[in-house]
Amino acid sequence: MTKKIKFPPPDLQISFALALKRFRALYLQNALLETVRNMDIPELDRQLAQFVSPTDLSAMAQYGLRGELLFPVPILLESKPHLLGYYRMLMGFSQKEFYGHDKGFGVGYFKSMEEKGKISKTAAEDLPALCTAFCETASILLEGIGPLRLSRDLLDDLTLLTVGPQLRGGANNKRGSDGIVQVFTIIREIVSHVIAEVHENAIEVNSATGRLFLIEFAPDPDIIIREEMAHHNYRNVVAIEIKSGTDVSNIHNRIGEAEKSHQKARQRGFTECWTIVNVNRLDLLKARSESPSTDRFYSLISLVTRTGEEYADFRRRVMSLTAIPAP
């Protein structure tokens, strides 16, 4: 019998293709060229002469390229703030590396330019300093890649090398968000018969004790359950961390992240901490050693099926800790 080979659909690449079309319109070389077409070229050239050395401009001209393909100047970023993303990616800086609070370059206040196309007052004042720093780095890049014969296509390829990991990171973030929504939906189904009110980010549940329980989306941990003891006075009951990544080789890093979150939750008085993972094989002994604060580990795969002992245990504990009767 001939062996049958079947691959999953290329959903990730399809989403990348759609996202790349948006990137080209906002951040990549297409967006830059379209912006320059409608600009005051003499003023653009004046600023290029101000921020870029004659040697670098001559090197660009040698390859038939205008300076702004590699060097940003204030008038250009003022015309289209999104283009900050073009120069960031061209230099090979990830968003986390560039804008991050811990390891960033102290330029986080420029992020709204790339993401929203808006320049704050502080960012506008510091735009010349930002362009100066970019032009210094771009000069080093120009010198380094000169022997490769500089071209528009090469510069476009360099930005795409940075776009790829960014799109994959976005896909991973979406997978994480989807996992949180899945778990929240499962809990909502479990308590559906006693729901008092539904808000955008929370569910209020009537318990058998007469007190309200709140099941909420939270930034850290992902989902929390609290009991209202008095008006606006709560007892923290359950903290749930959801790690939706499917990469088995990285799961123990994710569990380490969950442990940090649960340690904070314990300090806030949460009595139960659960970690939900999305891998088929999990070494529970190792996982418990990596996250001793986790009371229960659950498989997202098992919970989504809504069958089996693992789901039954999850359901029993949700109902018990929210003090609600069986339907």
C-alpha positions as CSV (number, residue, x, y, z in Angstrom):
1,M,0.0,0.0,0.0
2,T,1.4,3.4,-0.9
3,K,2.1,5.6,2.1
4,K,-0.2,8.6,2.3
5,I,1.5,11.9,3.4
6,K,-0.6,14.8,4.5
7,F,0.5,18.2,5.7
8,P,-1.6,20.8,7.6
9,P,-2.9,23.8,5.7
10,P,-0.4,26.7,5.5
11,D,-2.5,29.0,7.7
12,L,0.5,30.9,9.1
13,Q,1.9,31.7,5.6
14,I,-1.6,32.9,4.4
15,S,-1.8,35.2,7.4
16,F,1.7,36.4,6.7
17,A,0.9,37.2,3.1
18,L,-2.1,39.3,4.1
19,A,0.0,41.1,6.9
20,L,2.9,41.7,4.5
21,K,0.5,43.5,2.1
22,R,-0.4,45.9,4.9
23,F,3.3,46.3,6.0
24,R,4.3,47.3,2.4
25,A,1.6,50.0,2.4
26,L,2.7,51.4,5.8
27,Y,6.3,50.6,6.6
28,L,8.2,49.2,3.7
29,Q,9.9,50.7,0.7
30,N,6.6,51.0,-1.2
31,A,5.4,53.4,1.5
32,L,8.6,55.4,1.5
33,L,8.6,55.9,-2.3
34,E,5.0,56.9,-2.3
35,T,5.6,59.4,0.5
36,V,8.7,61.0,-1.3
37,R,6.7,61.4,-4.5
38,N,4.4,64.0,-2.8
39,M,7.1,65.8,-0.9
40,D,9.1,69.1,-1.3
41,I,12.2,67.5,-2.8
42,P,14.5,70.6,-2.5
43,E,13.7,70.7,1.3
44,L,14.2,66.9,1.6
45,D,17.6,67.2,-0.2
46,R,18.6,70.1,2.1
47,Q,17.9,68.0,5.2
48,L,19.8,65.0,3.7
49,A,22.8,67.3,3.2
50,Q,22.4,68.4,6.8
51,F,22.1,64.9,8.4
52,V,24.2,62.7,6.1
53,S,27.8,63.0,5.2
54,P,28.8,64.0,1.6
55,T,30.7,60.7,1.4
56,D,27.6,58.6,2.2
57,L,25.4,60.5,-0.2
58,S,28.0,60.1,-2.9
59,A,28.2,56.4,-2.2
60,M,24.4,56.1,-2.6
61,A,24.4,58.2,-5.8
62,Q,27.1,55.8,-7.2
63,Y,24.5,53.1,-7.1
64,G,21.8,55.4,-8.5
65,L,20.0,55.6,-5.1
66,R,18.6,58.5,-3.3
67,G,19.7,59.1,0.3
68,E,16.3,58.6,2.0
69,L,16.3,54.9,1.0
70,L,18.8,54.5,3.8
71,F,18.9,57.7,5.8
72,P,15.9,59.2,7.6
73,V,15.5,63.0,8.1
74,P,12.8,64.9,10.1
75,I,10.8,66.2,7.2
76,L,10.3,62.6,6.0
77,L,9.1,61.2,9.3
78,E,6.9,64.2,9.9
79,S,5.2,63.5,6.5
80,K,4.6,59.9,7.3
81,P,5.5,58.9,10.9
82,H,4.8,55.2,10.2
83,L,8.1,55.2,8.2
84,L,9.9,55.0,11.5
85,G,9.1,51.3,11.3
86,Y,10.9,51.2,7.9
87,Y,14.2,52.5,9.2
88,R,13.9,50.4,12.4
89,M,13.5,47.2,10.4
90,L,16.1,48.3,7.8
91,M,18.6,48.6,10.7
92,G,17.6,45.1,11.9
93,F,16.1,46.2,15.3
94,S,13.2,44.3,16.7
95,Q,10.3,46.3,18.3
96,K,11.2,44.9,21.7
97,E,14.9,45.7,21.2
98,F,14.2,49.2,20.0
99,Y,11.3,50.3,22.1
100,G,11.5,48.0,25.1
101,H,11.5,49.3,28.7
102,D,14.3,47.0,30.0
103,K,16.6,46.5,27.0
104,G,15.4,49.3,24.7
105,F,17.3,52.3,23.5
106,G,15.3,54.9,25.5
107,V,13.2,55.8,22.5
108,G,9.9,54.1,23.6
109,Y,8.1,57.5,23.3
110,F,8.5,57.3,19.5
111,K,6.5,54.1,19.3
112,S,3.2,55.8,18.5
113,M,4.8,57.1,15.3
114,E,5.2,53.6,14.0
115,E,2.0,52.1,15.4
116,K,-0.4,55.0,15.1
117,G,1.2,57.4,12.7
118,K,1.2,60.1,15.4
119,I,4.0,62.3,16.8
120,S,3.8,63.4,20.4
121,K,5.2,66.8,21.4
122,T,8.2,65.2,23.0
123,A,8.9,63.0,20.0
124,A,8.6,66.0,17.7
125,E,11.2,67.9,19.7
126,D,13.6,65.0,19.7
127,L,13.1,64.0,16.0
128,P,16.4,65.6,14.9
129,A,18.3,63.6,17.6
130,L,16.5,60.4,16.5
131,C,17.4,61.0,12.8
132,T,21.1,61.8,13.8
133,A,21.3,58.4,15.6
134,F,19.8,56.6,12.7
135,C,22.0,58.2,10.2
136,E,25.1,57.2,12.2
137,T,24.0,53.6,12.2
138,A,23.0,53.7,8.6
139,S,26.4,55.0,7.7
140,I,28.0,51.9,9.3
141,L,25.5,49.7,7.4
142,L,26.3,51.4,4.1
143,E,30.1,50.9,4.6
144,G,29.5,47.2,5.6
145,I,27.3,46.2,2.7
146,G,29.0,48.4,0.0
147,P,31.0,45.5,-1.5
148,L,27.7,43.6,-2.0
149,R,26.7,46.2,-4.6
150,L,23.9,48.3,-2.9
151,S,20.5,48.2,-4.5
152,R,16.9,49.0,-3.8
153,D,16.2,45.3,-3.8
154,L,18.9,44.6,-1.2
155,L,17.6,47.3,1.1
156,D,14.0,45.9,0.7
157,D,15.3,42.4,1.5
158,L,17.0,43.6,4.7
159,T,13.7,45.1,6.0
160,L,11.9,41.8,5.2
161,L,14.5,39.9,7.2
162,T,13.3,41.9,10.3
163,V,9.6,41.7,9.3
164,G,9.6,37.9,9.3
165,P,10.3,37.4,13.0
166,Q,8.0,40.3,13.8
167,L,5.1,38.7,12.0
168,R,5.8,35.3,13.6
169,G,5.9,37.1,17.0
170,G,2.5,38.6,16.2
171,A,1.2,35.2,15.2
172,N,2.4,33.8,18.5
173,N,0.8,36.6,20.4
174,K,-2.5,36.0,18.6
175,R,-2.2,32.3,19.5
176,G,-1.7,33.3,23.1
177,S,-4.7,35.6,23.0
178,D,-6.8,32.9,21.3
179,G,-5.9,30.4,24.1
180,I,-7.0,32.9,26.8
181,V,-10.3,33.4,25.0
182,Q,-10.8,29.7,24.7
183,V,-10.3,29.1,28.4
184,F,-12.5,32.0,29.3
185,T,-15.3,30.6,27.1
186,I,-15.0,27.2,28.7
187,I,-15.3,28.7,32.2
188,R,-18.3,30.8,31.0
189,E,-20.0,27.6,29.8
190,I,-19.4,25.9,33.1
191,V,-21.0,28.7,35.1
192,S,-23.6,29.7,32.5
193,H,-26.6,28.6,34.7
194,V,-25.7,31.1,37.4
195,I,-24.4,34.1,35.5
196,A,-25.8,37.4,36.9
197,E,-24.2,39.8,34.4
198,V,-21.8,39.8,31.6
199,H,-19.4,42.7,31.0
200,E,-16.8,43.1,28.2
201,N,-13.9,41.7,30.3
202,A,-15.7,40.0,33.2
203,I,-18.6,37.7,34.2
204,E,-20.5,38.1,37.5
205,V,-21.7,34.8,39.0
206,N,-24.3,34.2,41.7
207,S,-22.9,31.7,44.2
208,A,-24.7,29.5,46.7
209,T,-23.4,31.7,49.5
210,G,-25.2,34.8,48.1
211,R,-21.9,36.5,47.3
212,L,-20.9,37.5,43.7
213,F,-17.9,35.9,42.1
214,L,-16.1,37.7,39.3
215,I,-14.3,35.8,36.5
216,E,-12.1,38.3,34.7
217,F,-9.6,38.7,31.9
218,A,-6.5,40.2,33.5
219,P,-3.1,41.3,32.2
220,D,-1.1,39.2,34.7
221,P,-2.2,36.5,35.3
222,D,-4.4,35.9,32.3
223,I,-7.7,35.0,34.0
224,I,-8.6,35.6,37.6
225,I,-11.5,34.6,39.8
226,R,-12.4,36.8,42.8
227,E,-15.1,36.7,45.4
228,E,-16.9,40.0,46.5
229,M,-16.8,40.1,50.3
230,A,-18.3,43.6,50.5
231,H,-18.9,46.4,48.0
232,H,-15.6,46.8,46.0
233,N,-13.9,44.5,48.5
234,Y,-12.7,41.2,47.1
235,R,-11.0,37.9,48.1
236,N,-8.6,36.6,45.5
237,V,-9.4,33.0,44.7
238,V,-7.9,31.6,41.5
239,A,-5.1,32.9,39.2
240,I,-4.9,31.1,35.8
241,E,-1.9,31.4,33.4
242,I,-2.4,30.2,29.9
243,K,0.6,29.3,27.7
244,S,-0.8,28.6,24.2
245,G,2.4,28.0,22.4
246,T,2.7,24.6,20.7
247,D,6.5,24.5,20.7
248,V,7.5,21.6,23.0
249,S,11.1,22.8,23.1
250,N,10.1,26.1,24.5
251,I,7.4,25.0,27.0
252,H,9.7,25.1,30.0
253,N,10.6,28.7,29.4
254,R,6.8,29.4,29.3
255,I,6.3,27.5,32.6
256,G,9.1,29.7,34.1
257,E,7.1,32.8,33.0
258,A,4.0,31.3,34.6
259,E,5.9,30.8,37.8
260,K,6.8,34.5,38.0
261,S,3.2,35.5,37.4
262,H,2.0,33.0,40.1
263,Q,4.5,34.3,42.6
264,K,3.0,37.7,42.2
265,A,-0.4,36.3,42.5
266,R,0.5,34.5,45.7
267,Q,1.7,37.9,47.1
268,R,-1.7,39.3,46.2
269,G,-3.4,36.6,48.2
270,F,-4.6,34.2,45.5
271,T,-5.3,30.8,47.1
272,E,-5.1,28.7,43.9
273,C,-2.8,29.1,40.9
274,W,-3.3,27.0,37.7
275,T,-1.2,26.8,34.6
276,I,-2.7,25.7,31.3
277,V,-0.3,24.5,28.5
278,N,-0.9,23.6,24.9
279,V,1.6,20.8,24.2
280,N,0.8,17.1,23.9
281,R,3.6,15.9,26.1
282,L,4.5,17.6,29.4
283,D,6.9,16.2,31.9
284,L,4.8,17.0,35.1
285,L,7.7,16.3,37.5
286,K,9.9,18.8,35.7
287,A,7.0,21.2,35.3
288,R,6.3,21.2,39.0
289,S,9.9,21.8,39.8
290,E,9.9,24.8,37.5
291,S,6.7,26.2,38.8
292,P,6.2,25.1,42.4
293,S,3.6,27.8,42.8
294,T,1.3,26.1,40.3
295,D,-1.4,24.0,42.1
296,R,-2.8,22.4,39.0
297,F,-1.5,21.9,35.4
298,Y,-4.1,21.4,32.7
299,S,-3.8,20.7,29.0
300,L,-5.6,23.2,26.8
301,I,-6.1,20.4,24.3
302,S,-8.0,18.4,26.9
303,L,-10.1,21.3,28.1
304,V,-11.1,22.3,24.5
305,T,-12.5,18.8,23.9
306,R,-14.8,19.3,27.0
307,T,-14.5,15.6,27.7
308,G,-12.3,13.3,29.8
309,E,-11.1,13.3,33.4
310,E,-8.9,16.4,33.0
311,Y,-11.8,18.5,31.8
312,A,-14.1,17.0,34.5
313,D,-11.5,17.9,37.2
314,F,-11.2,21.5,35.9
315,R,-15.0,21.8,35.8
316,R,-15.4,20.5,39.4
317,R,-12.8,22.9,40.7
318,V,-14.3,25.9,39.0
319,M,-17.7,25.1,40.5
320,S,-16.3,24.4,43.9
321,L,-14.1,27.5,44.2
322,T,-16.9,29.7,43.0
323,A,-19.4,28.0,45.3
324,I,-22.0,27.4,42.7
325,P,-24.4,24.4,42.5
326,A,-24.4,21.9,39.7
327,P,-26.9,22.7,36.9
